[in-house]
Amino acid sequence: MKKSENPVRDSLIITKVVSFIFDFFKQTIRDYENTKKIKAFDKMDEQFSTIEHLLIKQEKMLHEQRKMIEELKNKFLISSVIIIALSITVLIQVIR
């Protein structure tokens, strides 16, 4: 085997390669952590969107229920007026 003629150059190349490998792994780890954070934010955003959708759906149901309650109140009022009118009519007929 032939020994290298320039040991300083070989040492420099090895240092650069090792430095490159460490930088590559550092960057890969950073990319992985950033991707993980982005996925967490995306998941949170999706959860907020789902909650917002459910709230809007609940608001619509609440509006419909309030409308139904108002209609029932009106029907109850009308039926109460009719019952009172019939009761007065029957009372007048009984008195005569």
C-alpha distance (Angstrom), angle and dihedral (degrees) to the residues before:
residue distance angle dihedral
M1 . . .
K2 3.67 . .
K3 3.78 118.4 .
S4 3.73 118.0 -133.0
E5 3.74 113.4 -95.7
N6 3.81 94.2 -146.7
P7 3.84 112.7 42.8
V8 3.82 92.3 174.5
R9 3.79 90.9 57.5
D10 3.82 91.7 48.5
S11 3.79 90.4 49.2
L12 3.79 90.4 49.7
I13 3.80 91.5 50.6
I14 3.82 92.1 49.2
T15 3.82 90.3 48.1
K16 3.79 91.3 50.7
V17 3.81 92.8 47.3
V18 3.81 92.2 48.8
S19 3.79 90.2 46.1
F20 3.80 90.1 49.7
I21 3.81 91.9 50.0
F22 3.81 92.3 50.0
D23 3.82 91.7 46.9
F24 3.79 90.0 48.1
F25 3.80 92.3 52.3
K26 3.81 91.9 44.8
Q27 3.79 91.0 52.0
T28 3.80 91.6 45.5
I29 3.81 90.7 52.3
R30 3.82 91.1 48.1
D31 3.80 90.8 49.7
Y32 3.79 90.8 49.4
E33 3.82 92.3 49.7
N34 3.82 91.7 47.5
T35 3.79 91.2 48.4
K36 3.79 89.4 49.6
K37 3.82 91.0 51.0
I38 3.81 91.9 47.5
K39 3.80 90.8 50.4
A40 3.80 89.3 50.0
F41 3.82 90.4 51.3
D42 3.81 90.9 46.6
K43 3.79 90.3 50.3
M44 3.81 90.9 48.3
D45 3.80 90.7 47.6
E46 3.81 89.9 51.2
Q47 3.81 90.5 49.8
F48 3.81 91.2 50.1
S49 3.79 90.0 49.2
T50 3.80 90.0 51.5
I51 3.80 91.7 49.0
E52 3.81 90.6 47.4
H53 3.80 90.4 50.5
L54 3.80 91.0 49.8
L55 3.81 91.3 49.0
I56 3.79 91.6 51.5
K57 3.79 89.5 48.8
Q58 3.82 90.4 50.4
E59 3.81 90.9 48.9
K60 3.81 90.3 53.8
M61 3.81 91.1 48.8
L62 3.81 90.7 47.9
H63 3.81 90.9 50.6
E64 3.81 91.0 49.9
Q65 3.81 91.5 48.2
R66 3.81 92.0 49.7
K67 3.79 89.3 50.1
M68 3.81 90.2 49.7
I69 3.82 91.2 49.0
E70 3.80 90.3 51.0
E71 3.81 90.7 50.8
L72 3.82 90.7 48.6
K73 3.81 90.7 49.7
N74 3.80 89.8 52.7
K75 3.81 92.0 47.9
F76 3.81 90.7 47.7
L77 3.80 90.7 50.1
I78 3.79 92.2 49.7
S79 3.80 92.8 46.7
S80 3.82 90.3 47.6
V81 3.81 90.5 52.5
I82 3.82 90.8 49.0
I83 3.82 91.7 48.3
I84 3.82 91.5 49.4
A85 3.82 91.2 48.3
L86 3.82 91.2 49.5
S87 3.80 91.1 46.2
I88 3.81 90.8 52.2
T89 3.82 89.9 47.9
V90 3.81 91.6 51.0
L91 3.81 91.2 45.4
I92 3.83 91.0 51.6
Q93 3.82 90.3 48.7
V94 3.81 91.6 49.9
I95 3.80 92.7 48.7
R96 3.83 93.2 52.1
